[in-house]
Amino acid sequence: MRIEFLTDDNPIYVLPFFEEFLRHYATKFDVARISSCRPMGTRSRTSLLKQLAYLYGPQGSVRMTARWVTARGLGLLPRRCGASGFHTLKQLCRAYAIPFARIANPNEADFVSAIRARRPDLLVSIACPYILKKPLLATPPLGCINMHHAPLPRYKGMMPTFWQMYQGEKTVGVTIHYMNAKVDEGAALFQGELQIEHGESLDHLIQRSKRHGAHCMARVLSQIASQTQTTITLDASRASYFTFPTIDEMREFRRRGLRAI
C-alpha cells in the first residue's frame, strides 16, 4: 500500500509526528512522498504572529522564535536515519530517503494531476492547513484520511488541543477519520484519548499528542492495508466547532491557570 502524506511545514508541532512514525514504522509502510504546505496556509502572517505573540506572551514568544530559527538553521545539516532527533521535516525525509516537496494549495489542478500520475493508494493528512476538495479526495483508490486531536464530532475546527484544555477536559482526544468535503466529518476509523498531565503546558501536550498519534495512525494504516478496518459513525448531534481563539479567550486561558508554554 503506497501512502502519501499532506502536512504543514511546522518544525515544532508537526515534526514530532513524523519523527515518531518513521522511527518506528519506516520499514513497515511504503511512504511514497511527503508534501508540505506553508504553515497555516493562506492565513495572514502578520495577524497570525500577533495572535501567537499574545498566546505565548513576551518570554514565550522569544523562546518559540528561537526554537523556530534554530530548527531552520540546524535542519540544513545532514542527519542519518535513526538519529535521536531531527530539526525539519525536509532533513528527516532526506535521512529516510523519502521524497519531500513544499507545495502551495494541494487542491490546485497541477497537484491533483501529479497525485493521479503517482497513483498512491491512500492520502493521509496530518495538520494540512487546507480543506481538501472533491477532485483530490476522489483520487486515491483507498480514499483520504485525517488525524484530528479531539474526540470528534466534538471540538471540530482549529486548535482543538487549546480548546480541550480551556474547557477543563482531563484528556485530549485523537480521531482518525475518512475525509469528505465537509471539515472534520466522515466516518471515524479510530478514536482514543491521552491523559493531560497535571500542570502540562499546551506546547508540551501538542508535541506529546502528535507522537502518540503516530502510533494510532500506524494501527489504522495496518488495518486498511489488511482490509480489516472498521468505521464508527459520528453522532452529528454532539458536534461542536471552534475557531482560532480571541485575545479575550487567550486571556481567560491564562486566568484559569493554564500555560501555553
Secondary structure, DSSP 8 states (H G I E B T S, - for coil): -EEEEEEE--TTTTHHHHHHHHHHHTTTSEEEEEEEE-TTTTS-HHHHHHHHHHHHHHHHHHHHHHHHHHHHHHTTS---TT-S--SSHHHHHHHTT--EEEES-TTSHHHHHHHHHH--SEEEEES-SS---HHHHTSSTT-EEEEESS-TTTTEES-HHHHHHHTT-SEEEEEEEE--SSTT-S-EEEEEEEE--TT--HHHHHHHHHHHHHHHHHHHHHHHHTT----B---GGG--EE-S--HHHHHHHHHTT----
